[in-house]
Amino acid sequence: MAMKDGEVFGTTQAGEAVRRFTIRGGGLTANIIGLGAIVQDLRLAGHDAPLVLGYGNFESYETDTAFFGAVVGRYANRIRDGRFTIAGQRYQTERNFLDKHTLHGGSQGFSHRPWEVSLHGRDFVTLTLHDPDGTMGFPGALDVTCTYRL
């Protein structure tokens, strides 16, 4: 079940609210957003500069091609021609890079989908994502969990 604490950081083009959660620990403060399980900001007490690259507004994340702070997947990097074979079975995935290759799981890969926040405390946040069989052409259903802890 998704938690509704945190603050609304933006709204997707599909009308879904995306929340931002702040966690603190060990002199660090991080902002994590539900879209793509993104580390939007990470700061060390006493230092002005952020430790990660990120955007100050939600809209930039919806059109981002640099994948700043995001969990990428189902596959990280490129799949040549968007094709691969497992146990003799050939799969064709969406070609979202130069209309030729698959990059970071496709246009609806983990980095561009809303994750649910299942647990949140002062120094941690846990996000989950269900990825059904066949999403972007990838075989097998996955239940993915990502926990950030400071």
Backbone as JSON Lines, residues from 0, in Angstrom:
{"i":0,"aa":"M","n":[0.84,-1.18,0.0],"ca":[0.0,0.0,0.0],"c":[0.89,1.25,0.0]}
{"i":1,"aa":"A","n":[0.6,2.17,-0.89],"ca":[1.41,3.38,-1.02],"c":[1.17,4.33,0.14]}
{"i":2,"aa":"M","n":[2.24,4.97,0.57],"ca":[2.14,5.99,1.63],"c":[1.9,7.34,0.98]}
{"i":3,"aa":"K","n":[1.1,8.16,1.62],"ca":[0.76,9.47,1.06],"c":[1.44,10.62,1.79]}
{"i":4,"aa":"D","n":[2.42,10.33,2.66],"ca":[3.14,11.45,3.27],"c":[4.15,11.97,2.26]}
{"i":5,"aa":"G","n":[5.03,12.83,2.67],"ca":[5.89,13.51,1.72],"c":[5.11,14.67,1.12]}
{"i":6,"aa":"E","n":[5.76,15.4,0.22],"ca":[5.09,16.54,-0.41],"c":[4.87,16.27,-1.89]}
{"i":7,"aa":"V","n":[3.84,16.86,-2.45],"ca":[3.61,16.72,-3.89],"c":[4.67,17.56,-4.6]}
{"i":8,"aa":"F","n":[5.47,16.91,-5.43],"ca":[6.54,17.57,-6.16],"c":[6.09,17.97,-7.56]}
{"i":9,"aa":"G","n":[5.12,17.24,-8.1],"ca":[4.6,17.54,-9.43],"c":[3.52,16.56,-9.81]}
{"i":10,"aa":"T","n":[2.99,16.75,-11.01],"ca":[1.94,15.89,-11.53],"c":[2.35,15.42,-12.92]}
{"i":11,"aa":"T","n":[2.23,14.12,-13.16],"ca":[2.61,13.57,-14.46],"c":[1.63,14.04,-15.53]}
{"i":12,"aa":"Q","n":[2.0,13.86,-16.78],"ca":[1.11,14.2,-17.89],"c":[-0.16,13.36,-17.84]}
{"i":13,"aa":"A","n":[-0.1,12.21,-17.18],"ca":[-1.27,11.35,-17.01],"c":[-2.12,11.77,-15.82]}
{"i":14,"aa":"G","n":[-1.7,12.81,-15.1],"ca":[-2.48,13.33,-13.97],"c":[-2.18,12.71,-12.62]}
{"i":15,"aa":"E","n":[-1.12,11.91,-12.52],"ca":[-0.75,11.29,-11.24],"c":[0.16,12.21,-10.44]}
{"i":16,"aa":"A","n":[-0.17,12.39,-9.16],"ca":[0.69,13.19,-8.27],"c":[1.97,12.41,-7.98]}
{"i":17,"aa":"V","n":[3.09,13.11,-8.05],"ca":[4.4,12.51,-7.73],"c":[4.89,13.18,-6.46]}
{"i":18,"aa":"R","n":[5.19,12.35,-5.46],"ca":[5.58,12.87,-4.16],"c":[7.09,12.87,-3.99]}
{"i":19,"aa":"R","n":[7.55,13.8,-3.15],"ca":[8.98,13.89,-2.81],"c":[9.11,13.65,-1.31]}
{"i":20,"aa":"F","n":[10.08,12.82,-0.96],"ca":[10.33,12.45,0.43],"c":[11.73,12.91,0.82]}
{"i":21,"aa":"T","n":[11.84,13.5,1.99],"ca":[13.13,13.95,2.51],"c":[13.57,13.01,3.61]}
{"i":22,"aa":"I","n":[14.82,12.55,3.53],"ca":[15.4,11.7,4.57],"c":[16.69,12.35,5.06]}
{"i":23,"aa":"R","n":[17.0,12.11,6.34],"ca":[18.19,12.72,6.96],"c":[18.91,11.7,7.84]}
{"i":24,"aa":"G","n":[20.25,11.76,7.8],"ca":[21.05,10.92,8.67],"c":[22.53,11.1,8.39]}
{"i":25,"aa":"G","n":[23.34,11.03,9.43],"ca":[24.79,11.1,9.27],"c":[25.29,12.38,8.63]}
{"i":26,"aa":"G","n":[24.59,13.48,8.86],"ca":[25.0,14.75,8.28],"c":[24.56,14.95,6.84]}
{"i":27,"aa":"L","n":[23.81,14.0,6.3],"ca":[23.31,14.08,4.93],"c":[21.81,14.33,4.91]}
{"i":28,"aa":"T","n":[21.34,15.0,3.87],"ca":[19.92,15.18,3.61],"c":[19.68,14.82,2.15]}
{"i":29,"aa":"A","n":[18.69,13.97,1.89],"ca":[18.37,13.56,0.52],"c":[16.9,13.78,0.24]}
{"i":30,"aa":"N","n":[16.61,14.18,-0.99],"ca":[15.24,14.25,-1.49],"c":[15.08,13.16,-2.54]}
{"i":31,"aa":"I","n":[14.07,12.31,-2.34],"ca":[13.79,11.19,-3.23],"c":[12.4,11.41,-3.81]}
{"i":32,"aa":"I","n":[12.25,11.27,-5.13],"ca":[10.93,11.42,-5.72],"c":[10.42,10.08,-6.24]}
{"i":33,"aa":"G","n":[9.11,9.93,-6.23],"ca":[8.47,8.68,-6.61],"c":[8.62,8.31,-8.08]}
{"i":34,"aa":"L","n":[8.76,9.28,-8.96],"ca":[8.96,8.97,-10.37],"c":[10.39,8.45,-10.55]}
{"i":35,"aa":"G","n":[10.52,7.21,-10.98],"ca":[11.85,6.65,-11.24],"c":[12.69,6.37,-10.01]}
{"i":36,"aa":"A","n":[12.11,6.47,-8.8],"ca":[12.87,6.3,-7.55],"c":[14.11,7.2,-7.59]}
{"i":37,"aa":"I","n":[13.92,8.43,-8.02],"ca":[15.02,9.36,-8.3],"c":[15.57,10.02,-7.03]}
{"i":38,"aa":"V","n":[16.9,10.02,-6.9],"ca":[17.58,10.85,-5.9],"c":[17.67,12.24,-6.53]}
{"i":39,"aa":"Q","n":[16.76,13.12,-6.12],"ca":[16.67,14.45,-6.72],"c":[17.74,15.39,-6.16]}
{"i":40,"aa":"D","n":[18.06,15.22,-4.88],"ca":[19.05,16.1,-4.25],"c":[19.71,15.34,-3.1]}
{"i":41,"aa":"L","n":[21.0,15.55,-2.92],"ca":[21.75,14.97,-1.81],"c":[22.74,16.03,-1.35]}
{"i":42,"aa":"R","n":[22.67,16.37,-0.06],"ca":[23.53,17.43,0.49],"c":[24.22,16.96,1.76]}
{"i":43,"aa":"L","n":[25.43,17.48,1.96],"ca":[26.2,17.24,3.17],"c":[26.17,18.51,3.99]}
{"i":44,"aa":"A","n":[25.84,18.39,5.27],"ca":[25.76,19.55,6.15],"c":[27.07,20.33,6.11]}
{"i":45,"aa":"G","n":[26.97,21.65,6.0],"ca":[28.14,22.5,5.98],"c":[28.71,22.77,4.6]}
{"i":46,"aa":"H","n":[28.14,22.13,3.58],"ca":[28.6,22.33,2.2],"c":[27.43,22.81,1.35]}
{"i":47,"aa":"D","n":[27.67,23.83,0.55],"ca":[26.6,24.41,-0.25],"c":[26.23,23.59,-1.49]}
{"i":48,"aa":"A","n":[27.21,23.0,-2.12],"ca":[26.97,22.32,-3.4],"c":[26.28,20.98,-3.2]}
{"i":49,"aa":"P","n":[25.35,20.63,-4.1],"ca":[24.73,19.3,-4.04],"c":[25.75,18.23,-4.43]}
{"i":50,"aa":"L","n":[25.53,17.01,-3.95],"ca":[26.43,15.89,-4.25],"c":[25.98,15.09,-5.47]}
{"i":51,"aa":"V","n":[24.77,15.38,-5.98],"ca":[24.25,14.71,-7.17],"c":[23.72,15.75,-8.14]}
{"i":52,"aa":"L","n":[23.63,15.37,-9.4],"ca":[23.0,16.23,-10.4],"c":[21.5,15.99,-10.37]}
{"i":53,"aa":"G","n":[20.73,17.05,-10.42],"ca":[19.28,16.92,-10.42],"c":[18.62,18.22,-10.84]}
{"i":54,"aa":"Y","n":[17.3,18.17,-10.99],"ca":[16.53,19.34,-11.39],"c":[15.73,19.86,-10.2]}
{"i":55,"aa":"G","n":[15.49,21.16,-10.2],"ca":[14.7,21.78,-9.14],"c":[13.21,21.72,-9.39]}
{"i":56,"aa":"N","n":[12.8,21.31,-10.61],"ca":[11.37,21.24,-10.93],"c":[11.03,19.88,-11.51]}
{"i":57,"aa":"F","n":[9.78,19.49,-11.33],"ca":[9.34,18.17,-11.76],"c":[9.31,18.03,-13.28]}
{"i":58,"aa":"E","n":[8.88,19.06,-13.98],"ca":[8.69,18.98,-15.43],"c":[9.97,18.54,-16.15]}
{"i":59,"aa":"S","n":[11.11,18.95,-15.66],"ca":[12.38,18.56,-16.3],"c":[12.62,17.06,-16.22]}
{"i":60,"aa":"Y","n":[12.11,16.4,-15.18],"ca":[12.29,14.95,-15.07],"c":[11.45,14.2,-16.1]}
{"i":61,"aa":"E","n":[10.29,14.74,-16.45],"ca":[9.45,14.04,-17.43],"c":[10.07,14.03,-18.82]}
{"i":62,"aa":"T","n":[10.9,15.01,-19.13],"ca":[11.52,15.08,-20.45],"c":[13.01,14.76,-20.41]}
{"i":63,"aa":"D","n":[13.53,14.4,-19.24],"ca":[14.96,14.16,-19.04],"c":[15.46,13.0,-19.9]}
{"i":64,"aa":"T","n":[16.61,13.18,-20.53],"ca":[17.26,12.1,-21.26],"c":[18.62,11.74,-20.65]}
{"i":65,"aa":"A","n":[18.96,12.4,-19.55],"ca":[20.24,12.14,-18.88],"c":[20.1,11.14,-17.74]}
{"i":66,"aa":"F","n":[18.87,10.85,-17.32],"ca":[18.58,9.88,-16.27],"c":[19.21,10.27,-14.93]}
{"i":67,"aa":"F","n":[19.28,11.58,-14.64],"ca":[19.86,12.06,-13.39],"c":[19.2,11.4,-12.18]}
{"i":68,"aa":"G","n":[19.98,10.69,-11.38],"ca":[19.53,10.14,-10.11],"c":[18.53,9.01,-10.18]}
{"i":69,"aa":"A","n":[18.19,8.54,-11.36],"ca":[17.12,7.55,-11.52],"c":[17.61,6.11,-11.41]}
{"i":70,"aa":"V","n":[16.69,5.24,-11.03],"ca":[16.91,3.8,-11.13],"c":[16.54,3.43,-12.56]}
{"i":71,"aa":"V","n":[17.5,2.95,-13.33],"ca":[17.21,2.58,-14.71],"c":[16.94,1.08,-14.79]}
{"i":72,"aa":"G","n":[16.21,0.68,-15.79],"ca":[15.9,-0.73,-15.96],"c":[14.67,-0.87,-16.84]}
{"i":73,"aa":"R","n":[14.38,-1.91,-17.15],"ca":[14.72,-3.22,-16.7],"c":[16.16,-3.59,-17.07]}
{"i":74,"aa":"Y","n":[16.76,-2.9,-17.93],"ca":[18.13,-3.17,-18.36],"c":[18.88,-1.84,-18.38]}
{"i":75,"aa":"A","n":[20.09,-1.82,-17.83],"ca":[20.91,-0.6,-17.86],"c":[21.84,-0.65,-19.06]}
{"i":76,"aa":"N","n":[21.91,0.45,-19.78],"ca":[22.71,0.63,-20.98],"c":[21.89,0.23,-22.2]}
{"i":77,"aa":"R","n":[22.56,-0.12,-23.3],"ca":[21.89,-0.37,-24.57],"c":[21.78,-1.85,-24.87]}
{"i":78,"aa":"I","n":[20.69,-2.19,-25.55],"ca":[20.54,-3.51,-26.15],"c":[20.55,-3.29,-27.65]}
{"i":79,"aa":"R","n":[21.57,-3.79,-28.3],"ca":[21.74,-3.58,-29.74],"c":[20.53,-4.09,-30.51]}
{"i":80,"aa":"D","n":[20.0,-3.23,-31.35],"ca":[18.83,-3.52,-32.19],"c":[17.6,-3.9,-31.37]}
{"i":81,"aa":"G","n":[17.67,-3.75,-30.06],"ca":[16.54,-4.06,-29.2],"c":[16.18,-5.54,-29.18]}
{"i":82,"aa":"R","n":[17.14,-6.41,-29.53],"ca":[16.87,-7.84,-29.6],"c":[17.82,-8.62,-28.71]}
{"i":83,"aa":"F","n":[17.3,-9.67,-28.11],"ca":[18.13,-10.6,-27.35],"c":[17.44,-11.96,-27.31]}
{"i":84,"aa":"T","n":[18.21,-12.98,-26.93],"ca":[17.7,-14.35,-26.88],"c":[17.99,-14.94,-25.5]}
{"i":85,"aa":"I","n":[16.99,-15.58,-24.91],"ca":[17.14,-16.31,-23.65],"c":[16.59,-17.71,-23.87]}
{"i":86,"aa":"A","n":[17.41,-18.72,-23.61],"ca":[17.0,-20.13,-23.72],"c":[16.32,-20.41,-25.06]}
{"i":87,"aa":"G","n":[16.89,-19.87,-26.13],"ca":[16.36,-20.12,-27.46],"c":[15.17,-19.26,-27.86]}
{"i":88,"aa":"Q","n":[14.64,-18.51,-26.94],"ca":[13.49,-17.63,-27.22],"c":[14.0,-16.23,-27.54]}
{"i":89,"aa":"R","n":[13.61,-15.72,-28.7],"ca":[14.04,-14.38,-29.13],"c":[13.02,-13.34,-28.66]}
{"i":90,"aa":"Y","n":[13.55,-12.22,-28.16],"ca":[12.71,-11.12,-27.68],"c":[13.07,-9.84,-28.41]}
{"i":91,"aa":"Q","n":[12.05,-9.04,-28.7],"ca":[12.22,-7.73,-29.33],"c":[11.68,-6.69,-28.36]}
{"i":92,"aa":"T","n":[12.53,-5.77,-27.96],"ca":[12.13,-4.7,-27.05],"c":[11.95,-3.39,-27.81]}
{"i":93,"aa":"E","n":[11.32,-2.44,-27.16],"ca":[11.1,-1.14,-27.78],"c":[12.44,-0.49,-28.12]}
{"i":94,"aa":"R","n":[12.55,0.08,-29.29],"ca":[13.76,0.79,-29.72],"c":[13.58,2.28,-29.45]}
{"i":95,"aa":"N","n":[14.11,2.73,-28.34],"ca":[13.92,4.12,-27.93],"c":[15.19,4.97,-28.06]}
{"i":96,"aa":"F","n":[16.26,4.4,-28.58],"ca":[17.51,5.14,-28.74],"c":[17.91,5.11,-30.21]}
{"i":97,"aa":"L","n":[17.88,6.28,-30.83],"ca":[18.19,6.43,-32.26],"c":[17.27,5.58,-33.13]}
{"i":98,"aa":"D","n":[16.08,5.24,-32.61],"ca":[15.12,4.37,-33.3],"c":[15.73,3.03,-33.7]}
{"i":99,"aa":"K","n":[16.81,2.66,-33.03],"ca":[17.52,1.43,-33.39],"c":[17.77,0.51,-32.21]}
{"i":100,"aa":"H","n":[18.09,1.07,-31.05],"ca":[18.48,0.27,-29.89],"c":[17.54,0.54,-28.71]}
{"i":101,"aa":"T","n":[17.59,-0.34,-27.73],"ca":[16.85,-0.12,-26.48],"c":[17.82,0.48,-25.47]}
{"i":102,"aa":"L","n":[17.42,1.58,-24.84],"ca":[18.25,2.23,-23.83],"c":[17.53,2.24,-22.49]}
{"i":103,"aa":"H","n":[18.19,1.72,-21.46],"ca":[17.71,1.76,-20.07],"c":[16.26,1.27,-19.92]}
{"i":104,"aa":"G","n":[15.9,0.21,-20.63],"ca":[14.59,-0.41,-20.44],"c":[13.48,0.16,-21.29]}
{"i":105,"aa":"G","n":[13.76,1.14,-22.14],"ca":[12.74,1.69,-23.02],"c":[12.12,2.97,-22.48]}
{"i":106,"aa":"S","n":[11.2,3.52,-23.25],"ca":[10.6,4.81,-22.88],"c":[9.76,4.72,-21.61]}
{"i":107,"aa":"Q","n":[9.33,3.53,-21.25],"ca":[8.59,3.33,-20.01],"c":[9.37,2.41,-19.07]}
{"i":108,"aa":"G","n":[10.69,2.57,-19.09],"ca":[11.55,1.82,-18.18],"c":[11.35,2.3,-16.75]}
{"i":109,"aa":"F","n":[12.08,1.71,-15.83],"ca":[11.92,2.01,-14.4],"c":[12.09,3.49,-14.1]}
{"i":110,"aa":"S","n":[12.93,4.17,-14.86],"ca":[13.24,5.58,-14.6],"c":[12.1,6.52,-14.94]}
{"i":111,"aa":"H","n":[11.14,6.07,-15.73],"ca":[10.05,6.94,-16.17],"c":[8.69,6.49,-15.65]}
{"i":112,"aa":"R","n":[8.68,5.63,-14.66],"ca":[7.42,5.13,-14.11],"c":[7.28,5.52,-12.65]}
{"i":113,"aa":"P","n":[6.05,5.69,-12.2],"ca":[5.83,6.01,-10.78],"c":[6.06,4.78,-9.9]}
{"i":114,"aa":"W","n":[6.88,4.96,-8.88],"ca":[7.12,3.94,-7.88],"c":[6.25,4.27,-6.67]}
{"i":115,"aa":"E","n":[5.85,3.25,-5.93],"ca":[5.08,3.47,-4.71],"c":[6.02,3.49,-3.51]}
{"i":116,"aa":"V","n":[5.78,4.41,-2.61],"ca":[6.55,4.46,-1.36],"c":[5.83,3.56,-0.37]}
{"i":117,"aa":"S","n":[6.49,2.47,0.03],"ca":[5.87,1.51,0.93],"c":[6.27,1.73,2.39]}
{"i":118,"aa":"L","n":[7.45,2.3,2.63],"ca":[7.91,2.61,3.98],"c":[8.71,3.91,3.94]}
{"i":119,"aa":"H","n":[8.57,4.68,5.01],"ca":[9.3,5.95,5.08],"c":[9.54,6.29,6.54]}
{"i":120,"aa":"G","n":[10.78,6.56,6.88],"ca":[11.14,7.0,8.22],"c":[12.08,8.19,8.11]}
{"i":121,"aa":"R","n":[12.56,8.66,9.23],"ca":[13.42,9.84,9.24],"c":[14.66,9.67,8.36]}
{"i":122,"aa":"D","n":[15.27,8.47,8.38],"ca":[16.52,8.28,7.64],"c":[16.44,7.29,6.49]}
{"i":123,"aa":"F","n":[15.23,6.89,6.09],"ca":[15.12,5.94,4.99],"c":[13.79,6.1,4.25]}
{"i":124,"aa":"V","n":[13.78,5.6,3.03],"ca":[12.55,5.49,2.25],"c":[12.68,4.23,1.39]}
{"i":125,"aa":"T","n":[11.6,3.45,1.32],"ca":[11.55,2.25,0.5],"c":[10.49,2.43,-0.57]}
{"i":126,"aa":"L","n":[10.89,2.21,-1.81],"ca":[9.99,2.34,-2.95],"c":[9.85,0.99,-3.64]}
{"i":127,"aa":"T","n":[8.68,0.72,-4.21],"ca":[8.45,-0.54,-4.9],"c":[7.84,-0.29,-6.27]}
{"i":128,"aa":"L","n":[8.08,-1.23,-7.17],"ca":[7.54,-1.15,-8.53],"c":[7.22,-2.55,-9.0]}
{"i":129,"aa":"H","n":[6.02,-2.74,-9.52],"ca":[5.66,-4.01,-10.17],"c":[5.8,-3.82,-11.67]}
{"i":130,"aa":"D","n":[6.55,-4.69,-12.31],"ca":[6.76,-4.62,-13.75],"c":[6.21,-5.91,-14.36]}
{"i":131,"aa":"P","n":[5.05,-5.83,-15.03],"ca":[4.42,-7.04,-15.57],"c":[5.21,-7.68,-16.71]}
{"i":132,"aa":"D","n":[4.98,-8.95,-16.92],"ca":[5.55,-9.68,-18.04],"c":[5.19,-8.96,-19.34]}
{"i":133,"aa":"G","n":[6.18,-8.76,-20.21],"ca":[5.93,-8.16,-21.51],"c":[6.09,-6.66,-21.59]}
{"i":134,"aa":"T","n":[6.3,-5.98,-20.46],"ca":[6.48,-4.53,-20.49],"c":[7.68,-4.17,-21.36]}
{"i":135,"aa":"M","n":[7.49,-3.34,-22.33],"ca":[8.51,-2.89,-23.28],"c":[9.17,-4.06,-24.01]}
{"i":136,"aa":"G","n":[8.49,-5.23,-24.0],"ca":[9.0,-6.41,-24.69],"c":[9.84,-7.34,-23.83]}
{"i":137,"aa":"F","n":[10.03,-7.01,-22.55],"ca":[10.86,-7.84,-21.67],"c":[10.04,-8.98,-21.07]}
{"i":138,"aa":"P","n":[10.63,-10.17,-20.99],"ca":[9.91,-11.33,-20.45],"c":[9.93,-11.37,-18.92]}
{"i":139,"aa":"G","n":[8.9,-11.96,-18.34],"ca":[8.85,-12.21,-16.91],"c":[8.39,-11.01,-16.11]}
{"i":140,"aa":"A","n":[7.59,-11.25,-15.1],"ca":[7.14,-10.2,-14.19],"c":[8.19,-9.99,-13.11]}
{"i":141,"aa":"L","n":[8.36,-8.74,-12.69],"ca":[9.3,-8.4,-11.63],"c":[8.61,-7.56,-10.56]}
{"i":142,"aa":"D","n":[8.97,-7.8,-9.32],"ca":[8.62,-6.91,-8.21],"c":[9.94,-6.36,-7.69]}
{"i":143,"aa":"V","n":[10.13,-5.05,-7.86],"ca":[11.41,-4.4,-7.57],"c":[11.26,-3.54,-6.32]}
{"i":144,"aa":"T","n":[12.25,-3.61,-5.44],"ca":[12.28,-2.79,-4.22],"c":[13.59,-2.02,-4.19]}
{"i":145,"aa":"C","n":[13.49,-0.74,-3.84],"ca":[14.66,0.13,-3.72],"c":[14.58,0.85,-2.38]}
{"i":146,"aa":"T","n":[15.59,0.69,-1.53],"ca":[15.63,1.39,-0.25],"c":[16.83,2.32,-0.22]}
{"i":147,"aa":"Y","n":[16.57,3.58,0.12],"ca":[17.63,4.56,0.36],"c":[17.68,4.79,1.86]}
{"i":148,"aa":"R","n":[18.88,4.69,2.44],"ca":[19.04,4.89,3.88],"c":[20.3,5.73,4.11]}
{"i":149,"aa":"L","n":[20.16,6.75,4.96],"ca":[21.3,7.61,5.29],"c":[21.78,7.29,6.7]}
